[in-house]
Amino acid sequence: MIRYRLGIGAANVRWAMSPIHEVVSLAQLLTQPQRHPMFHPWLRRRRIPLPDLKALTVFMADGAYRPDFLDPSPMSSEPTFEEGMDALLAAPADQTYAELLDAARGRGADIGRRLLDDPDRARSEAADTLRHLWTSVVEPEWPSMRQALRAEMLDRALQVNREGLRAVLPRLHPSAACEGDTITVEKTIDIDVDCPEGLILVPSLFITDRIQCTTSHHWTPAIYYPAPGRYLWAAPPTPRSLDRLLGMTRSKILAALATPLQTTVVARLVSVTPPTASEHLAILRDAGLIDTSRTGRTATHELTIAGRTLLDAASPRS
């Protein structure tokens, strides 16, 4: 079991997202895609070239240790990918070597030589692969991913303020709990981690069936947990009553916007072209059912209170 000792309690816990963690977790997912069927439509769309990822996926063997320097804890609530890369490349040489040594343990002589003969090269090649995966796969859809993570962070922070950390933690993952000034996570290792700079709770879109923990003294301790975001990958079911009221395409769009999405993602989810999606989005916006915000040329859409109320009212009660 991992025990994070907080000292002053929930006031010492903060929420953050991590673009670099999403890329590392995507690489992990690609080594075992059969475990994550919800991502299959998205992965087929992105056509990710697996051979190009070997410098990174060498760390992803089942049961192997994944170096902490690949996934530095976020320094702010919304760090950029480049800030994460800077922290990765600035990891001390002794830390890099020690973690590569752990990653090579039990992996055979070839892997050991590949990782340990030139640790700086092993780290540099992994960093180059991370950047390639970010640029070609994640960055184009990051605006929608960021909106989904923002919504998750805000919702959880409000829950903690209303109900307390002890009530909220098990909702993040059943293995997490809080007793007094200590957060525990059920793991096979047994370790106590002091958190003088606090503990970071990080929602992740690319982990679905586990919780990840960092305990390295080089970074602020962090817990990564599965975040809702499934509508980024596959369109949700649509209440039939909405089909009759709005038409099939607009009802699908309204249901998909339970998670904030950008125009191109909406178009993919409902199988229309981006211009057609824009026309339907404009009609929903004129009706007061969605809001649209813009950053540069990127438009992100989300439900208004009226849109959410309509979607909730049309959804069948379980």
C-alpha positions as CSV (number, residue, x, y, z in Angstrom):
1,M,0.0,0.0,0.0
2,I,1.1,3.6,-0.7
3,R,0.5,6.1,2.0
4,Y,0.7,9.8,1.2
5,R,1.0,11.8,4.4
6,L,-0.5,15.2,3.8
7,G,0.1,17.1,7.0
8,I,-2.6,19.7,6.9
9,G,-5.1,17.5,4.9
10,A,-7.3,18.5,1.9
11,A,-5.8,22.0,1.8
12,N,-2.6,20.4,0.7
13,V,-4.2,18.7,-2.3
14,R,-4.5,20.4,-5.7
15,W,-5.9,19.3,-9.1
16,A,-4.0,19.5,-12.4
17,M,-3.9,18.1,-15.9
18,S,-0.8,16.9,-17.7
19,P,-0.5,16.9,-21.5
20,I,2.8,14.9,-21.3
21,H,1.1,12.3,-19.1
22,E,-1.6,11.9,-21.7
23,V,1.0,11.2,-24.4
24,V,2.9,8.7,-22.2
25,S,-0.4,6.9,-21.3
26,L,-1.4,6.8,-25.0
27,A,1.9,5.0,-25.7
28,Q,1.1,2.6,-22.9
29,L,-2.4,2.0,-24.4
30,L,-0.9,1.2,-27.8
31,T,1.1,-1.7,-26.4
32,Q,-2.2,-3.4,-25.3
33,P,-5.0,-1.9,-27.3
34,Q,-7.2,-5.0,-26.8
35,R,-7.6,-3.9,-23.1
36,H,-9.2,-0.7,-24.1
37,P,-11.9,-1.3,-26.7
38,M,-13.5,2.2,-26.1
39,F,-10.6,3.8,-27.9
40,H,-10.7,1.5,-31.0
41,P,-12.7,3.9,-33.3
42,W,-10.4,6.8,-32.3
43,L,-7.2,4.8,-32.8
44,R,-8.4,3.7,-36.3
45,R,-9.0,7.3,-37.2
46,R,-5.6,8.4,-36.1
47,R,-3.7,5.6,-37.9
48,I,-0.8,5.6,-35.4
49,P,2.4,4.1,-36.8
50,L,3.5,1.7,-34.0
51,P,7.1,1.0,-35.3
52,D,7.9,4.7,-34.9
53,L,7.3,4.4,-31.1
54,K,9.9,1.8,-30.2
55,A,12.1,4.3,-28.3
56,L,9.2,4.9,-26.0
57,T,7.3,1.6,-25.9
58,V,10.5,-0.1,-24.8
59,F,9.5,1.1,-21.3
60,M,5.9,-0.3,-21.6
61,A,6.5,-4.0,-21.2
62,D,3.8,-5.7,-19.0
63,G,5.0,-5.6,-15.4
64,A,8.1,-3.5,-16.2
65,Y,9.0,-0.3,-14.3
66,R,8.3,2.8,-16.3
67,P,10.9,5.6,-15.5
68,D,9.4,8.5,-13.6
69,F,11.4,11.0,-15.6
70,L,9.2,10.3,-18.6
71,D,6.2,11.7,-16.8
72,P,7.1,14.6,-14.5
73,S,4.5,15.9,-12.1
74,P,2.6,19.0,-13.4
75,M,4.0,22.3,-12.0
76,S,0.7,24.2,-12.5
77,S,-2.9,23.3,-12.9
78,E,-2.7,23.6,-16.8
79,P,0.9,23.1,-17.9
80,T,1.8,23.0,-21.5
81,F,3.3,20.0,-23.2
82,E,6.5,22.0,-23.7
83,E,6.7,22.6,-20.0
84,G,6.5,18.9,-19.4
85,M,9.2,18.2,-22.0
86,D,11.5,20.8,-20.3
87,A,11.1,19.0,-17.0
88,L,11.7,15.6,-18.6
89,L,14.9,16.8,-20.3
90,A,16.1,18.6,-17.1
91,A,15.9,15.4,-15.0
92,P,19.3,15.0,-13.2
93,A,21.7,12.5,-14.8
94,D,21.8,10.3,-11.6
95,Q,18.0,10.1,-11.5
96,T,17.9,9.2,-15.2
97,Y,20.5,6.4,-14.8
98,A,18.9,5.0,-11.7
99,E,15.5,4.8,-13.3
100,L,16.8,3.3,-16.5
101,L,18.6,0.7,-14.4
102,D,15.3,-0.2,-12.7
103,A,13.5,-0.2,-16.1
104,A,16.2,-2.6,-17.5
105,R,16.1,-5.0,-14.6
106,G,15.0,-8.5,-15.7
107,R,14.5,-7.4,-19.3
108,G,17.6,-9.2,-20.8
109,A,21.0,-8.1,-21.9
110,D,19.9,-6.4,-25.2
111,I,17.4,-4.1,-23.4
112,G,20.0,-3.4,-20.7
113,R,22.6,-2.3,-23.3
114,R,20.1,-0.2,-25.2
115,L,19.1,1.7,-22.1
116,L,22.3,1.9,-20.1
117,D,25.2,2.2,-22.6
118,D,24.1,5.8,-23.3
119,P,21.4,7.0,-20.9
120,D,21.3,10.5,-22.4
121,R,20.6,9.0,-25.8
122,A,17.9,6.7,-24.4
123,R,16.1,9.6,-22.8
124,S,16.6,11.9,-25.8
125,E,15.1,9.3,-28.2
126,A,12.2,8.7,-25.9
127,A,11.6,12.5,-25.7
128,D,11.7,12.8,-29.5
129,T,9.1,10.0,-29.8
130,L,6.9,11.7,-27.3
131,R,7.1,14.9,-29.3
132,H,6.2,13.1,-32.5
133,L,3.2,11.4,-30.8
134,W,2.1,14.7,-29.4
135,T,2.3,16.6,-32.6
136,S,0.8,14.0,-34.9
137,V,-1.9,12.5,-32.7
138,V,-2.8,14.3,-29.5
139,E,-2.2,18.0,-30.2
140,P,-4.9,18.3,-33.0
141,E,-7.5,17.1,-30.5
142,W,-6.0,18.7,-27.3
143,P,-8.5,21.6,-27.2
144,S,-11.4,19.2,-26.6
145,M,-9.3,17.0,-24.3
146,R,-8.4,20.1,-22.2
147,Q,-12.0,21.2,-22.0
148,A,-13.0,17.7,-20.8
149,L,-10.2,17.7,-18.2
150,R,-11.1,21.2,-17.0
151,A,-14.7,20.2,-16.4
152,E,-13.6,17.1,-14.5
153,M,-11.2,19.1,-12.3
154,L,-13.8,21.8,-11.5
155,D,-16.5,19.2,-10.7
156,R,-14.2,17.2,-8.4
157,A,-13.0,20.4,-6.6
158,L,-16.6,21.4,-6.0
159,Q,-17.4,17.9,-4.7
160,V,-14.5,18.1,-2.2
161,N,-15.6,21.5,-1.0
162,R,-19.1,20.2,-0.5
163,E,-18.5,16.7,0.8
164,G,-14.9,16.5,1.8
165,L,-11.9,14.6,0.4
166,R,-12.8,11.4,2.2
167,A,-16.1,11.0,0.4
168,V,-14.7,11.9,-3.1
169,L,-11.5,9.9,-3.3
170,P,-13.2,6.4,-3.7
171,R,-15.1,7.8,-6.6
172,L,-11.9,8.5,-8.4
173,H,-10.9,4.9,-8.1
174,P,-12.0,2.1,-5.6
175,S,-8.3,1.6,-4.5
176,A,-8.0,5.2,-3.1
177,A,-9.1,6.3,0.4
178,C,-8.5,9.0,2.9
179,E,-8.1,8.6,6.6
180,G,-7.2,11.7,8.7
181,D,-4.2,13.3,7.1
182,T,-3.2,10.3,5.0
183,I,-4.3,9.2,1.5
184,T,-3.9,5.5,0.8
185,V,-3.7,3.7,-2.5
186,E,-3.9,-0.1,-2.6
187,K,-0.7,-1.3,-4.5
188,T,1.6,-4.2,-4.2
189,I,4.4,-2.0,-2.9
190,D,4.5,-0.8,0.7
191,I,5.8,2.8,1.0
192,D,5.2,6.0,3.0
193,V,5.5,9.2,1.1
194,D,5.7,12.6,2.8
195,C,4.1,15.4,0.9
196,P,5.7,18.7,2.1
197,E,4.7,20.4,-1.1
198,G,1.3,18.8,-1.3
199,L,-0.2,16.0,-3.4
200,I,-1.5,16.4,-7.0
201,L,-4.6,14.7,-8.2
202,V,-4.5,14.4,-12.0
203,P,-7.4,13.2,-14.2
204,S,-6.3,11.2,-17.3
205,L,-8.2,10.5,-20.4
206,F,-6.0,7.6,-21.6
207,I,-6.1,5.4,-18.5
208,T,-9.3,3.5,-17.9
209,D,-8.8,0.6,-15.6
210,R,-6.2,1.5,-13.0
211,I,-4.7,4.3,-10.9
212,Q,-1.1,5.5,-11.3
213,C,1.0,6.9,-8.5
214,T,4.3,8.7,-8.4
215,T,6.5,8.5,-5.3
216,S,9.8,9.8,-6.6
217,H,11.3,12.5,-4.4
218,H,12.4,14.4,-7.5
219,W,8.7,15.4,-8.2
220,T,5.7,16.5,-6.2
221,P,3.8,13.3,-5.5
222,A,0.9,12.7,-7.8
223,I,-2.0,10.3,-8.3
224,Y,-3.3,9.8,-11.8
225,Y,-6.9,8.5,-12.1
226,P,-9.3,7.7,-15.0
227,A,-11.3,10.7,-16.0
228,P,-14.6,10.7,-17.8
229,G,-14.2,11.6,-21.5
230,R,-15.6,8.7,-23.3
231,Y,-17.6,10.9,-25.6
232,L,-14.3,12.1,-27.1
233,W,-13.8,8.6,-28.5
234,A,-17.3,7.4,-29.5
235,A,-20.7,9.0,-29.8
236,P,-23.1,8.5,-26.9
237,P,-26.5,7.0,-27.3
238,T,-29.2,9.5,-28.2
239,P,-32.7,9.6,-26.7
240,R,-35.2,8.8,-29.4
241,S,-37.4,11.7,-28.3
242,L,-34.6,14.1,-29.2
243,D,-34.4,12.6,-32.7
244,R,-38.1,13.5,-33.2
245,L,-37.6,17.0,-31.8
246,L,-34.3,18.1,-33.3
247,G,-33.6,15.7,-36.1
248,M,-31.2,12.8,-35.9
249,T,-27.9,14.7,-36.5
250,R,-28.6,17.6,-34.2
251,S,-29.8,15.2,-31.4
252,K,-26.5,13.3,-31.8
253,I,-24.5,16.5,-31.5
254,L,-26.4,17.6,-28.4
255,A,-25.8,14.3,-26.7
256,A,-22.1,14.3,-27.7
257,L,-21.6,17.8,-26.1
258,A,-22.1,16.3,-22.7
259,T,-18.4,16.7,-22.9
260,P,-17.1,20.0,-24.5
261,L,-15.8,19.3,-28.0
262,Q,-14.3,21.2,-30.9
263,T,-16.0,21.2,-34.3
264,T,-13.8,18.6,-36.0
265,V,-14.3,16.1,-33.2
266,V,-18.1,16.7,-33.3
267,A,-18.0,16.0,-37.1
268,R,-16.1,12.8,-36.6
269,L,-18.4,11.5,-33.9
270,V,-21.6,12.1,-35.9
271,S,-20.1,11.1,-39.3
272,V,-20.6,14.4,-41.1
273,T,-18.2,16.9,-42.7
274,P,-16.9,19.8,-40.5
275,P,-18.9,22.4,-42.6
276,T,-22.1,20.4,-42.1
277,A,-21.3,20.1,-38.3
278,S,-20.8,23.8,-38.2
279,E,-24.3,24.4,-39.7
280,H,-26.0,22.2,-37.2
281,L,-24.0,23.7,-34.3
282,A,-25.1,27.2,-35.4
283,I,-28.8,26.1,-35.3
284,L,-28.3,24.7,-31.8
285,R,-26.5,27.8,-30.7
286,D,-29.2,30.1,-32.1
287,A,-31.7,28.0,-30.1
288,G,-29.8,28.7,-26.9
289,L,-28.8,25.0,-26.4
290,I,-25.0,25.4,-26.8
291,D,-22.3,28.0,-26.3
292,T,-19.2,28.4,-28.4
293,S,-15.9,29.8,-27.4
294,R,-12.9,30.5,-29.6
295,T,-9.2,30.4,-29.2
296,G,-7.6,31.5,-32.4
297,R,-9.2,29.5,-35.2
298,T,-10.3,26.7,-32.8
299,A,-14.0,26.7,-31.8
300,T,-15.1,24.6,-28.8
301,H,-18.7,23.9,-28.1
302,E,-20.5,23.0,-24.8
303,L,-24.0,22.7,-23.5
304,T,-25.8,25.6,-22.0
305,I,-28.0,25.1,-18.9
306,A,-31.0,24.9,-21.3
307,G,-29.2,22.3,-23.4
308,R,-28.2,20.2,-20.5
309,T,-31.8,20.4,-19.1
310,L,-33.2,19.3,-22.4
311,L,-30.8,16.4,-22.7
312,D,-31.4,15.3,-19.1
313,A,-35.2,15.5,-19.6
314,A,-35.0,13.4,-22.7
315,S,-32.7,10.7,-21.3
316,P,-34.5,7.5,-20.1
317,R,-34.6,7.1,-16.3
318,S,-32.9,3.9,-15.0
